[in-house]
Amino acid sequence: MQFKIQMIIQDEHGETKTEDIITLDKPGDKIRDVGLSLQESQELLKALQKTIICHQAEHYTKAHIACPHCQKKRRTKGQHTIQYRTLFGIVAVRSPRVYRCHCEDAPTKTVSLLTDWLVEHNSPELQYIETKWASLMSYGLTVDLLKDILPVSESLNAVTVRNHLHSVAKRQEIELEGKPDHLSGAPYEWEQLPKPGKPMVVGIDGGYVRNWHEKRSNFEVVVGKSWSKDVASKRFGSVQIHDSNPRRRLMSVLSDQGMQANHQITFLSDGADNVRSLQYNMYPESEHILDWFHVTMRLTVLSQFAKGLENSDPEAGETVKADLKSAKWYLWHGNVEKALWKIDDCCWLCDDDELHYEKRKKFYKHLVEMYTYIQNNRQMIPNYGEKYRYGETISTAFVESTVNEVVAKRMVKKQQMQWTHEGAHYLLQTRTAVLNGNLQSTFERWYANSKIADSEKVAEELEIQKAA
């Protein structure tokens, strides 16, 4: 059997004409011939796309060949071909160039009629799918998957997909530049604002990726997550070496979640200098807490050293273990002063050359670092026990999972992929937009006449396949 697929085209005057699209030979005597094959479906989509776009271009040309002022038909100088890249292949569109009319006030004598119609040579749908899939998997896998299921151009490669993702991220960055990096208004105006919603928790942490320029080194990326009981959680991330205004980025995320100046916000972080500078002075009603997880993690390391000291010097080791246990208890109850005393006592005991512990100097160094760490972040240490009893968040464990979700899964830490500062920063912007569910609405805002199909289920399936 032969199946001839035709398209009926109707113009604005109601006149119709039929155009052949593709002819398929499907005998149907074998199971493998049932329905469309993948290749046939790609050929059909490609033929349909070409026919539709070419007729649209022809219609636009006829509608705009006349002078927009006097409606006199303009003379044609020649024509050139525009390559329009879509999800269904590259379509070559003929674009006539016409002489401008004498009544037109323009610096050029000629104009290409399709310049305003095809402002970009990549369709919004193509850019959207490339950006979304490349944010969830590697650039190479994105190309392979697109070529497997869609009739995209054979010339599509990982570099092209990466460049398109960077273009989208740069456009996001331009939009961010127009947003404030501080609260507007005065304190007396903030008191008159409507009653805010539930308290917001913002967790900030850092992760590391391998440096492409310096192969044996890493650089830090800052990742965070903000959530509340009545607001959907949002993720954010950046490479602060490349980010010109990280505070504006965080302010934008919080504003999108409906934050007001009188909103109660709790910032949790690991106490690093770059994180402290990011979160301070942002909101007057904010509270800043040192993450209990990072405190206990450091104390656990010190306790392991103390066990080693106890094996070689039992009396000193037992004393240090007891002091560290006391320091942890004091920190849990927010008594920073006494905790520092206990850590200082441990430093004094370990700064003794008569001790036989072979890792004494390393242990002493870690104790000094712990003392400095607590000293620098003493303003961020509350009564953890009291907050815990009231059900308040005291740990950034939810941010640890966010670092894995945003950074590790895509940047493939196990395979030690290498990144430039710019490349990692741009990927973080598109990946967080995808994970937050904002990428589709962003594209629909950029391209008002284009409806980007909802592919959340496709993205979830891709994540499942990638994890498997």
Number of C-alpha atoms within 10 A of each C-alpha: 9 9 11 11 13 13 14 9 13 11 10 7 6 7 8 10 9 10 11 13 17 16 13 13 10 15 11 11 9 8 7 10 12 11 11 13 11 13 13 14 15 20 18 20 19 21 18 19 17 21 16 13 15 16 14 12 18 16 13 14 18 11 11 14 21 17 16 13 9 11 11 11 16 17 14 15 12 11 13 12 11 16 14 17 21 21 22 21 22 21 21 15 20 17 19 19 20 20 18 21 20 11 10 13 9 11 6 9 12 16 15 20 21 19 13 8 11 16 9 11 13 16 16 20 18 20 19 21 21 21 27 23 24 24 27 24 19 17 20 14 16 23 22 13 12 19 17 13 12 18 22 20 16 10 8 15 16 16 12 14 23 21 13 19 27 21 15 20 22 15 12 16 15 10 10 15 13 9 13 14 17 14 15 10 9 9 12 8 11 16 11 9 12 10 10 13 16 14 16 22 22 25 28 29 24 22 17 17 22 20 19 16 12 12 10 9 12 16 18 17 22 21 25 24 23 24 19 16 11 11 15 10 16 21 27 26 30 26 24 18 13 16 17 11 14 22 19 20 21 23 20 19 18 18 14 10 18 12 20 19 23 20 21 18 25 22 23 27 27 22 23 15 10 11 19 19 13 16 23 14 13 18 19 15 13 21 16 20 25 25 24 21 15 16 20 14 11 15 19 15 13 19 19 13 22 26 16 17 25 18 14 14 16 14 11 18 23 15 16 26 20 16 19 22 17 16 23 21 15 19 25 22 17 19 17 22 14 15 24 20 14 22 22 18 17 24 20 12 16 24 15 12 10 8 14 12 19 11 12 19 14 12 24 20 15 18 25 15 13 20 18 13 16 21 13 13 18 19 12 18 20 21 16 22 16 13 14 13 8 9 9 13 19 23 21 26 15 15 22 18 13 21 24 16 16 24 25 16 16 19 25 15 15 8 7 11 13 21 19 16 22 15 18 21 22 25 26 26 24 26 27 22 22 20 19 14 13 13 21 20 14 15 18 16 12 12 14 8 8 13 14 18 11 10 12 14 9 11 19 12 12 16 15 10 9 14 8 6
